[in-house]
Amino acid sequence: MSRGVRTRPEGSGQALSEAYDTALLDLDGVVYAGGSAIAHAVESLATAREGGMRLAYVTNNALRTPDTVAGHLTELGIPTGAEDVITSAQAVARLISEQVPQGARVLVIGGDGLRVALRERGLVPVESADDDPAAVVQGFGGPDLPWGRFAEASYAVARGVPWFASNTDLTIPSGRGIAPGNGAAVEVVRIATGAEPQVAGKPLPPMHRETILRTGAQRPLVVGDRLDTDIEGAFNGEVDSLLVLTGVTDGAQLLAAPPQHRPTYVDADLRGMLAGQPEVVEVGEGAFRCGGWTATAGADRLELDGEGEALDGLRALCAVAWTTAGEGACGLDGGKALARLGI
């Protein structure tokens, strides 16, 4: 993909599963939510895999080990090996290993995913700031992580120990709604110490590097539901992306996306991997058509005329909003147009 400013979703004459060799799939909000498979995910992934596409599962959640994630996916009907799972714990462990000696102690604030990843890099997880750690690493530890763990991190960081974070997602989807993520926990230590961690996870380069090193992808397609992690991570890695609307991003957020948050393709769910993508065509100054819909910019809002597939209307609206915004975020009201589409 070009690092130029994207002004519309792209079309594809090929199914995306044929145009790209590897899908780098986010998990929460894309493949499953609250532990249960999202509609159409299992069968769509099976079809893509049978057609020759490699599937790799890339998650900012550092709590679970690759073995555990692979087991969960397999139970859902998506056969997966640990080698197919890349976590922010692995990315941050590599980052730490490049800055501390082999065999160094690392204070862990998080779960088993971090501990396994650190051992893989020849580092020794410890539990106390008094264990003479060479680094502190913080990752999502689940809802039951004791408050005292944040204090332990703060003691070490305040002494000048280098601080790393697997990721800084402020929220994480769950079966009951949106819950605080690791980013919220990182804020606790930041407030207590005034320090800033080195961060490995999406959307930052260490996570993309880890993913490419482990998969060997030549033509990867990032598939995600979050603009500020999945899509921005693809932008930073200069690879194409597919946004699916099964997670946290809604139509209004997509229309207001600045350049680094604009996906290459937009679709409802993972069935979008199995099909081509329709072209969005400029049909006049400031007017764009996709399918049966034509979108334009009014004085203070986005306008939409026509009928057809709702997603085509959304793609046309994206073209108008992103073209109008240029390198910024579109301030035009798209609420009425989106309501017409039911999005």
C-alpha positions in Angstrom: 0.0 0.0 0.0 1.0 3.6 -0.4 1.8 5.8 2.5 -0.1 8.6 0.7 -3.4 9.8 2.1 -6.2 7.3 1.5 -9.4 9.0 0.2 -11.6 6.0 -0.4 -11.8 2.2 0.3 -10.2 0.2 -2.5 -11.9 -2.3 -4.8 -10.5 -5.8 -5.6 -11.4 -8.0 -8.5 -10.0 -11.0 -6.7 -11.3 -12.5 -3.5 -9.0 -11.1 -0.7 -8.1 -14.6 0.3 -6.6 -15.1 -3.1 -5.0 -11.6 -3.4 -3.0 -12.0 -0.2 -0.9 -14.9 1.1 -1.5 -14.4 4.8 -4.3 -13.0 6.9 -3.1 -11.4 10.1 -6.2 -11.7 12.1 -7.1 -9.9 15.3 -9.1 -12.1 17.8 -11.3 -10.1 20.1 -14.1 -8.6 18.1 -13.0 -10.3 14.8 -12.9 -14.1 15.4 -14.7 -14.2 18.8 -16.3 -12.1 21.5 -16.5 -13.2 25.1 -15.1 -16.6 24.2 -17.7 -17.4 21.6 -17.2 -17.4 17.8 -18.6 -14.4 15.9 -21.2 -15.3 13.3 -19.7 -16.5 10.0 -16.1 -16.6 11.4 -15.6 -20.4 11.6 -16.8 -21.2 8.1 -15.2 -18.2 6.5 -11.8 -19.0 8.0 -12.1 -22.6 7.0 -12.8 -21.6 3.4 -9.9 -19.2 3.2 -7.5 -21.8 4.6 -8.7 -24.5 2.2 -8.1 -22.0 -0.6 -4.4 -21.8 0.4 -4.4 -18.6 2.6 -2.3 -18.9 5.7 -4.1 -17.7 8.9 -2.2 -16.1 11.7 -3.9 -14.8 14.8 -2.4 -11.6 16.2 -3.5 -10.3 19.5 -2.6 -7.5 21.8 -3.9 -9.5 24.7 -0.8 -10.7 26.6 -2.7 -12.8 29.2 -2.9 -16.2 27.5 -0.1 -18.3 26.0 -0.1 -19.2 22.3 -0.9 -22.8 23.3 -4.0 -21.6 25.2 -5.2 -19.4 22.4 -4.7 -22.1 19.8 -6.6 -24.6 22.0 -9.5 -22.1 22.4 -9.7 -21.5 18.6 -9.5 -25.3 17.9 -12.4 -25.8 20.4 -14.4 -23.2 18.4 -13.9 -25.2 15.2 -10.9 -23.3 13.9 -7.9 -25.8 13.8 -4.9 -23.8 15.1 -1.4 -24.5 16.3 0.6 -22.5 18.8 2.8 -21.4 15.9 -0.2 -19.7 14.3 -0.6 -17.3 17.3 1.4 -14.1 17.8 0.9 -12.1 20.9 2.0 -8.8 22.3 3.7 -10.7 25.0 6.1 -12.3 22.4 6.7 -8.8 20.9 7.5 -7.2 24.2 9.7 -10.1 25.3 11.8 -9.7 22.1 12.0 -6.0 22.7 13.2 -6.5 26.3 15.7 -9.2 25.2 17.4 -6.7 22.9 18.1 -4.3 25.7 19.0 -6.5 28.8 21.6 -9.4 29.2 20.7 -13.0 28.6 19.3 -14.5 31.8 18.3 -11.1 33.2 15.4 -10.9 35.7 12.2 -9.2 34.6 9.5 -8.1 37.0 6.2 -9.4 35.6 2.9 -7.5 36.1 0.5 -9.7 34.2 -0.3 -13.4 33.4 1.2 -16.6 32.1 1.4 -15.3 28.5 4.2 -12.8 29.6 6.1 -15.4 31.7 6.1 -18.0 28.8 7.3 -15.3 26.3 10.0 -14.1 28.6 11.4 -17.6 29.1 11.3 -18.2 25.4 13.8 -15.3 25.1 16.0 -16.6 27.9 14.8 -14.1 30.5 13.8 -14.9 34.1 10.4 -13.7 35.4 10.3 -12.5 39.0 7.5 -11.2 41.2 9.0 -8.4 43.4 10.7 -5.1 42.9 13.2 -6.3 45.5 14.3 -9.2 43.2 16.8 -6.9 41.5 14.9 -6.9 38.1 16.7 -5.5 35.0 13.3 -4.5 33.5 9.6 -4.3 34.4 7.0 -5.6 32.0 3.3 -5.0 32.2 0.6 -6.8 30.3 -3.1 -7.6 30.7 -3.5 -9.7 33.8 -7.3 -10.4 33.7 -10.0 -8.9 35.9 -8.6 -10.4 39.1 -5.1 -8.9 39.0 -4.4 -7.7 42.5 -4.0 -3.9 43.0 -0.7 -4.6 44.8 0.9 -5.7 41.5 0.6 -2.1 40.2 2.4 -0.9 43.4 5.2 -3.4 42.8 5.7 -2.1 39.3 5.7 1.5 40.6 8.4 0.8 43.2 10.7 -0.6 40.5 10.0 2.0 37.9 10.5 4.8 40.5 14.0 3.3 41.1 14.8 3.8 37.5 14.2 0.2 36.2 13.3 0.3 32.5 9.6 -0.2 32.0 7.9 -2.0 29.1 4.3 -2.6 28.3 2.9 -5.3 26.0 0.2 -2.8 24.7 -1.8 0.2 25.8 -5.3 -0.7 24.6 -7.6 1.2 27.0 -10.4 -1.2 26.6 -11.0 -4.9 25.8 -14.3 -6.4 24.5 -16.0 -9.1 26.6 -19.2 -11.1 26.5 -20.8 -8.5 28.8 -19.6 -5.4 27.1 -16.4 -3.3 27.0 -14.0 -3.7 29.9 -10.8 -1.9 31.0 -7.8 -3.1 29.1 -4.0 -3.1 29.7 -3.8 0.6 28.8 -5.9 1.5 31.8 -3.6 -0.5 34.0 -0.5 1.2 32.5 -2.1 4.5 33.3 -2.1 3.6 37.0 1.7 3.1 37.0 2.3 6.2 34.8 0.3 8.4 37.2 2.2 6.9 40.2 5.7 7.3 38.7 5.5 10.0 35.9 7.4 7.5 33.7 6.7 6.4 30.2 6.9 2.7 29.1 8.3 1.3 25.9 5.3 -0.3 24.2 5.5 -3.3 21.8 1.9 -4.1 20.8 -0.3 -2.8 18.0 -0.2 -0.3 16.4 3.6 0.0 17.0 6.3 -1.4 14.8 7.6 -4.1 17.3 4.3 -6.0 17.0 4.3 -5.9 13.2 8.0 -7.0 13.1 7.2 -9.9 15.4 4.3 -11.0 13.2 6.3 -10.9 10.0 9.3 -12.7 11.6 7.0 -15.5 12.8 4.8 -15.9 9.7 7.2 -15.1 6.9 4.3 -13.3 5.2 5.0 -11.8 1.8 1.6 -10.3 1.0 -0.1 -9.9 4.4 -3.6 -8.6 5.0 -4.3 -7.2 8.4 -7.9 -8.0 9.5 -9.2 -6.2 12.5 -12.1 -4.3 14.2 -10.2 -1.4 15.8 -9.0 1.7 14.0 -6.4 2.7 16.6 -4.7 -0.7 16.8 -5.3 -3.0 13.9 -5.7 -0.4 11.1 -3.1 2.0 12.4 -0.8 -1.0 12.9 -1.2 -1.9 9.2 -0.6 1.7 8.2 2.6 1.8 10.2 3.7 -1.5 8.7 2.8 -0.3 5.2 0.5 -3.2 4.5 -3.2 -3.5 3.5 -6.0 -3.9 5.9 -9.6 -5.1 6.1 -11.9 -3.5 8.8 -14.8 -5.8 9.9 -17.7 -4.2 11.7 -18.1 -7.0 14.3 -16.2 -5.3 17.1 -15.8 -1.8 18.5 -15.7 0.4 15.4 -19.0 1.9 14.2 -19.9 3.8 11.1 -19.5 7.3 12.6 -16.0 6.5 13.8 -15.0 5.1 10.4 -16.2 8.2 8.6 -14.3 10.5 11.0 -11.1 8.4 10.6 -7.8 10.3 10.1 -5.4 8.9 7.4 -3.7 6.4 9.7 -7.0 4.9 10.7 -8.5 4.4 7.2 -8.6 0.8 6.1 -8.0 -0.5 2.6 -11.2 -2.4 2.6 -14.4 -2.4 4.7 -16.8 -5.3 5.2 -19.4 -6.6 7.6 -17.6 -9.7 8.9 -15.0 -12.3 7.9 -17.0 -13.3 4.9 -15.4 -10.2 3.3 -12.2 -12.2 3.0 -13.8 -14.6 0.6 -15.1 -12.0 -1.9 -13.8 -9.2 -4.1 -14.5 -5.7 -3.0 -16.6 -3.3 -5.0 -15.0 -0.2 -6.6 -15.9 3.3 -5.2 -16.1 5.6 -8.3 -16.0 9.4 -8.4 -19.0 10.4 -10.5 -18.7 14.2 -10.2 -16.9 16.8 -8.1 -17.2 15.6 -4.6 -19.6 12.8 -5.5 -18.8 9.1 -5.1 -20.8 6.0 -6.1 -20.6 2.5 -4.8 -23.2 -0.1 -5.9 -26.6 1.7 -5.9 -25.6 4.5 -3.6 -24.2 8.0 -4.4 -22.7 10.1 -1.5 -22.0 13.8 -1.5 -21.0 16.5 1.0 -23.6 19.1 2.0 -23.0 22.3 3.9 -22.7 20.6 7.3 -23.5 16.9 6.7 -23.0 14.0 4.4 -25.8 13.2 1.9 -26.7 9.8 0.5 -29.0 9.0 -2.4 -30.0 5.7 -3.9 -30.6 2.2 -2.6 -28.8 -1.2 -2.4 -26.5 -2.9 -0.1 -25.8 -0.9 3.1 -22.1 -1.6 3.0 -21.9 0.0 -0.5 -23.5 3.1 0.9 -21.0 3.1 3.8 -18.1 2.8 1.4 -19.4 5.7 -0.7 -19.8 7.8 2.4 -16.2 7.0 3.4 -15.0 8.3 0.1 -16.7 11.6 0.6 -15.8 12.0 4.2 -12.1 11.1 3.7 -11.8 13.2 0.6 -13.3 16.2 2.4 -11.1 15.7 5.5 -7.8 15.2 3.6 -5.2 14.8 6.2 -7.5 15.5 9.1 -10.8 14.0 10.4 -14.1 14.7 8.8 -16.3 17.0 10.8 -19.4 16.7 8.7 -22.4 15.0 10.3 -23.0 11.5 8.9 -25.7 10.5 11.4 -28.7 10.8 9.1 -27.0 9.0 6.2 -25.8 6.2 8.5 -29.3 5.8 10.0 -30.7 5.4 6.5 -28.2 2.5 6.0 -29.0 1.0 9.4 -25.4 1.3 10.4 
